[in-house]
Amino acid sequence: MLQEHSKVPILPILKGDAYGHGAPVVSAFLKSRGYGLLGVSSLEEALSILQITPVRLLVLTPPLLDQLAPLLQHRLLATITSASIIPHLGRIAKERRQYVTVHVKVDTGFGRLGAAPDELVDLVRQIQKTPYLRLGGVFTHFSVAFSDTRYTQQQLRTFLALKDQLTKMGTYPDLLWHAANSAAFLTLPASHLDLVRLGTLLYGQSPVSLDPPWDLAETWQFKTRIIEIRTLPKGHSVGYGRLFRTKETTRIGVIPVGYGLGLELEPQSTPWRQIKQALGKGLKGQHFVFHPQGPLPILGRVGMGLTSVDLTRTPDIQVGDEVYVAMRRVTASAHVPRFYYQNGAIKCIYWNHKIFSHGQWKTSSRGLFAKESLLHYDSAPDAHSRCGQ
Ligand SMILES: Cc1ncc(COP(=O)(O)O)c(C=O)c1O
């Protein structure tokens, strides 16, 4: 388990619907494993978790004015990045006679969210003198911990200097100072501080290459099924825009997955990657779809709900066969049911923001994603409690 690798507590990050895994289920699981505080990216995400799993949540983005009331109502921990929100938060907290814990985010070089380093002391003082506000922590975020240790060390030095400054002021002995994400956790132990905020690593991937004893488990697989197979003659066009034409008699298979469910929505990280992808598309199609018998090149343009793949070299594949789609987990739509397995058996399903229990499904529905989803399921009252363990 990940905690065994860390001397300091882990704050699991559940941004992006737990990196696509279904945040309510993941939070129930983590809670059952003893994690007391989880990090989310927005109020909405926090509420979607709390509907199913009561747990303490730190919202990692600063609230807007009209989010302060629900923030307090749901007892969330808030991120503060500027002084302007403090009087408003203080006023609502006082009206409700409710203490709010806040963490201040400081920008040590990321260039996105956060107070500037030289604003921190004032900001902290203002929080301190506002009744009902409690300063729980100060944090920063690294931008290149996966590739540039020097820059990350520089960010860390800035952060530690602020820590020294506040510590010398003497009034904040219990503050949690946190900085490390997965990459910094692996590459820069000095950044571990009071807790580490882990996302990528928690979900079985590493931002940097790893040696034993690391043995990360794959947590995600996107499966769908072939819904139609046809043979097209040489010179036939495939799909919208007629971008692809067969160069020989071609056996095509159709899968019920397209950009509407997230296929091909992964960010184009570099211009070079974009060029490579564009070339790949034009020349021979992309290998985003796989079958144990081999990769299945995508033919033509990915549609909203349907995509064609080349089955010419895999003649044994039949209608109804399962194939794997290399789709980024965070881009896979919430309309795709998530199946959770334990010891090889399905434990529960998360679909359209609801948890369904194994054993409750009945008649055949569409079965588009995996053989298991052939089944039409009803929500079970005890699904949630069974799912999270
Ligand atoms: C503020 C913050 N902390 C921690 C993380 C976790 O990062 P990682 O997935 O690299 O562990 C994120 C993710 O983007 C984040 O925004």
The ligand as an SDF file (V2000), in Angstrom:
LIG
                    3D

 16 16  0  0  0  0  0  0  0  0999 V2000
   -2.8430   21.1940   -5.7680 C   0  0  0  0  0  0  0  0  0  0  0  0
   -2.5790   19.7990   -6.2010 C   0  0  0  0  0  0  0  0  0  0  0  0
   -1.9300   18.9670   -5.3820 N   0  0  0  0  0  0  0  0  0  0  0  0
   -1.6670   17.6950   -5.7240 C   0  0  0  0  0  0  0  0  0  0  0  0
   -2.0440   17.1890   -6.9430 C   0  0  0  0  0  0  0  0  0  0  0  0
   -1.7180   15.7630   -7.2840 C   0  0  0  0  0  0  0  0  0  0  0  0
   -0.8120   15.7010   -8.3160 O   0  0  0  0  0  0  0  0  0  0  0  0
   -0.2780   14.2880   -8.8530 P   0  0  0  0  0  0  0  0  0  0  0  0
   -1.3770   13.7050   -9.6450 O   0  0  0  0  0  0  0  0  0  0  0  0
    0.8750   14.6590   -9.6910 O   0  0  0  0  0  0  0  0  0  0  0  0
    0.0790   13.4750   -7.6700 O   0  0  0  0  0  0  0  0  0  0  0  0
   -2.7070   18.0170   -7.8330 C   0  0  0  0  0  0  0  0  0  0  0  0
   -3.0890   17.5020   -9.1480 C   0  0  0  0  0  0  0  0  0  0  0  0
   -3.1400   18.1380  -10.1390 O   0  0  0  0  0  0  0  0  0  0  0  0
   -2.9760   19.3600   -7.4590 C   0  0  0  0  0  0  0  0  0  0  0  0
   -3.6070   20.2060   -8.2820 O   0  0  0  0  0  0  0  0  0  0  0  0
  1  2  1  0
  2  3  1  0
  2 15  2  0
  3  4  2  0
  4  5  1  0
  5  6  1  0
  5 12  2  0
  6  7  1  0
  7  8  1  0
  8  9  2  0
  8 10  1  0
  8 11  1  0
 12 13  1  0
 12 15  1  0
 13 14  2  0
 15 16  1  0
M  END
$$$$
